[in-house]
Amino acid sequence: MKVKISIIELKKYIYLICISLFFMSCGSKQDIVYFQNVDSVGSSSSITQFNRTIKPDDMLTIVVSALDQDAVRPFNLANITFSGDGQQFGRPSQQSYLVDADGNIDFPVLGSLKLEGLSRIQATSLIKDMLTEYIKNPIVNIRTVNFKVTVLGEVSRPGSFTIPNERITIIEALGLAGDMTIQAERKNVLVIREKNGKKTYNRVNMTSEDVFNSPVYYLSQNDVIYVEPNNSRVKSSTVGPNTGATFQLITTLITAAAFAISLSR
């Protein structure tokens, strides 16, 4: 018994096959939604305590102030202005202290200070105590000016981001990068961190509330977040620029073959 297939029916079969392949590649809700096992409204999970410390290669601005402005002047680095052709332009810029490989800075009058491993509050207290010998009731303000994190992979806006307040979570960093794309693997986000001269690697499941208890929930200076592609994205990466034309050619050949067969009958 011969089975006759019309051109319209053949095109319909091809269309149904394409639709089936599309739905087979679609992800489920469990692959996309964040924090799926978060408790009911009103409850909360404990968040890992954040305690950032000063590290080598940190750039610090340290401003000393007091009622007696003349007394604090020797303890502040001079502001830098930019000029060209005898004309001033740009804003004055406060000079910074670079924490060297040994964790020290060279502070005016006080000399070399070991700040590595100290929190901002601890470093502030250390310098204030040393300044009381020279200044009455000194005020010390310390900021890290080169605190940055990098977000790469399946996000809308990959890149490096400078953080002004020295405190950022992995959720906020992904927000700065425009959030993960629909083709991101949310259950296996990688955070690369340098600690004591060695690289550490932490995996985070962004679909679980366990992210709030992760040791990398709060990010450190120079952390790198890499969002890898999901299976759908990996498979689609094999699709080249000529795939569409190839598929169209195959469809045309099948249609022509079906038409030739119909004429021969």
C-alpha positions in Angstrom: 0.0 0.0 0.0 1.4 3.4 -1.0 1.1 6.4 1.3 0.6 9.7 -0.4 1.9 12.8 1.4 1.0 16.2 0.0 3.4 19.2 0.1 1.2 20.9 2.6 1.2 17.9 4.9 5.0 17.6 4.6 5.4 21.3 5.6 3.0 20.7 8.5 5.2 17.8 9.7 8.3 19.9 9.5 6.6 22.7 11.4 5.5 20.3 14.2 9.0 18.8 14.5 10.4 22.3 15.0 7.8 23.2 17.6 8.6 19.9 19.5 12.3 20.6 19.5 11.6 24.1 20.8 9.6 22.9 23.8 12.1 20.1 24.5 14.8 22.8 25.0 12.7 24.9 27.3 13.6 25.1 31.0 11.3 24.5 34.0 10.3 26.9 36.7 12.7 25.2 39.1 15.6 26.1 36.8 14.8 29.8 36.7 13.1 31.1 39.8 15.3 32.5 42.6 15.1 31.5 46.3 12.5 28.8 45.8 12.6 27.3 49.3 12.3 30.6 51.1 10.2 30.2 54.3 6.8 31.8 54.7 6.3 35.5 55.1 7.5 36.8 58.4 10.4 34.3 58.9 14.0 34.9 57.9 17.3 33.1 57.6 20.4 34.1 59.5 22.8 35.9 57.2 26.6 35.3 57.4 28.2 38.1 59.4 30.0 40.6 57.2 33.5 41.7 58.5 35.6 43.0 55.7 39.3 43.5 56.5 42.1 45.5 54.7 44.2 43.6 52.2 47.3 44.2 50.2 46.7 46.3 47.0 43.8 48.2 48.7 43.8 51.9 47.9 42.8 53.8 51.1 42.0 57.5 51.6 42.7 58.5 55.2 41.5 62.0 56.2 42.5 63.4 59.6 40.5 66.3 61.0 40.2 68.2 64.3 39.2 71.6 65.6 42.8 72.7 65.2 43.3 72.6 61.4 46.9 73.6 61.5 47.7 70.6 63.8 46.2 68.1 61.4 47.7 69.5 58.2 51.0 67.4 58.5 48.9 64.2 58.7 46.9 64.7 55.5 48.3 64.1 52.0 48.0 67.1 49.7 45.1 67.3 47.2 46.2 66.9 43.6 44.8 69.2 40.8 45.3 68.8 37.1 46.4 71.6 34.9 47.3 72.1 31.3 48.5 75.1 29.4 48.5 77.1 32.6 44.8 76.5 33.1 43.3 74.4 35.9 40.7 71.8 35.1 39.0 68.9 37.0 38.4 68.5 40.7 41.1 68.3 43.3 41.7 64.6 44.1 42.6 63.3 47.5 45.7 61.2 47.3 45.5 57.5 48.4 47.6 55.1 50.4 48.4 51.8 48.7 48.6 48.9 51.0 51.8 47.1 50.0 52.4 43.4 49.7 53.4 43.2 53.5 50.1 44.9 54.4 51.7 48.3 55.4 51.2 51.9 54.4 53.6 54.8 54.9 51.7 57.4 56.9 53.0 61.0 57.4 54.8 61.5 60.7 53.6 58.2 62.1 55.7 56.2 59.6 54.9 52.6 58.5 51.6 51.2 59.8 50.5 47.6 59.6 46.8 47.6 58.5 46.4 44.3 56.8 43.8 42.1 58.5 42.2 45.0 60.3 38.7 46.1 59.8 38.0 49.7 58.9 36.9 50.4 62.5 40.0 48.8 63.9 42.3 50.7 61.6 40.5 53.9 62.5 41.0 53.3 66.2 44.7 52.4 65.7 45.5 55.6 63.9 43.4 57.8 66.3 45.3 56.3 69.3 48.6 57.1 67.7 47.5 60.7 66.8 46.5 61.6 70.3 50.1 62.3 71.0 50.1 65.1 68.4 46.4 66.2 68.1 43.6 66.8 70.6 40.5 64.8 69.8 41.4 63.7 66.3 38.8 62.4 63.9 39.9 59.8 61.3 38.0 58.8 58.2 39.1 55.8 56.2 37.7 54.6 52.9 38.7 52.0 50.3 38.5 53.7 46.9 39.3 50.7 44.6 36.9 48.1 46.0 35.5 46.4 42.9 34.0 43.1 41.8 33.8 41.6 38.3 30.8 39.7 36.9 31.2 37.6 33.8 29.2 35.0 31.8 25.5 34.9 31.2 24.5 38.3 32.5 23.1 41.3 30.7 26.0 43.7 31.3 29.2 41.8 32.2 32.1 43.9 33.5 33.9 45.3 36.6 32.1 47.5 39.1 33.6 49.8 41.6 31.7 49.7 44.9 31.6 53.0 46.9 30.4 51.6 50.2 32.8 48.6 50.6 29.8 46.3 51.2 28.0 44.4 48.5 26.2 41.0 48.3 26.3 38.6 45.4 22.6 39.4 44.7 23.5 43.1 44.4 26.4 42.4 42.1 24.3 40.4 39.8 21.8 43.3 39.8 24.6 45.7 38.8 25.3 43.4 35.9 21.7 43.6 34.8 20.7 40.2 36.3 21.3 36.8 34.8 20.0 36.0 31.4 17.3 33.4 30.8 20.0 31.0 29.6 22.1 31.2 32.8 22.8 28.2 35.0 21.4 29.6 38.3 22.2 26.6 40.4 26.0 26.7 39.9 27.2 30.3 40.0 31.0 30.4 40.6 32.7 33.0 42.9 36.5 33.2 42.6 38.2 34.8 45.5 41.9 35.4 46.4 42.7 34.7 50.0 46.1 34.6 51.6 47.7 34.5 48.1 45.6 31.6 46.9 42.6 31.3 44.7 39.4 29.9 46.3 36.4 28.7 44.4 32.8 28.7 45.8 29.6 27.5 44.1 26.3 29.2 44.9 22.8 27.9 44.1 20.8 31.1 43.4 17.5 29.1 43.3 17.9 28.2 47.0 17.6 30.3 50.1 20.9 28.7 51.2 22.6 31.5 49.3 22.0 33.8 52.3 24.2 31.5 54.4 27.0 31.2 51.9 30.5 32.4 52.8 30.5 34.4 49.6 27.1 36.1 50.2 29.1 39.2 51.0 31.7 39.8 48.3 35.3 40.8 48.9 37.7 43.1 47.1 38.4 41.8 43.5 35.9 38.9 43.7 35.0 37.4 40.3 31.5 36.1 39.7 31.1 33.7 36.7 27.6 32.7 35.6 27.9 29.7 33.3 25.5 28.9 30.5 22.8 26.3 30.9 22.4 23.3 28.7 20.1 25.1 26.3 22.7 27.8 25.7 25.5 25.3 25.3 23.6 23.4 22.7 22.6 26.6 20.8 26.3 27.6 20.7 26.8 25.0 18.0 24.4 26.9 15.8 26.5 28.9 13.3 25.6 31.9 11.2 24.8 29.7 8.2 22.5 27.3 10.1 19.3 29.2 9.2 20.2 29.1 5.5 21.1 25.4 5.7 17.8 24.6 7.3 15.9 26.6 4.7 17.8 24.8 1.9 16.9 21.4 3.4 13.3 22.4 3.7 13.3 23.6 0.0 14.9 20.3 -1.1 12.3 18.2 0.8 9.5 20.3 -0.7 10.9 19.9 -4.2 11.3 16.2 -3.7 7.7 15.9 -2.5 6.5 17.9 -5.5 8.5 15.8 -7.9 7.1 12.6 -6.4 3.6 13.9 -6.7 4.1 14.7 -10.4 5.5 11.3 -11.1 2.3 9.6 -9.8 
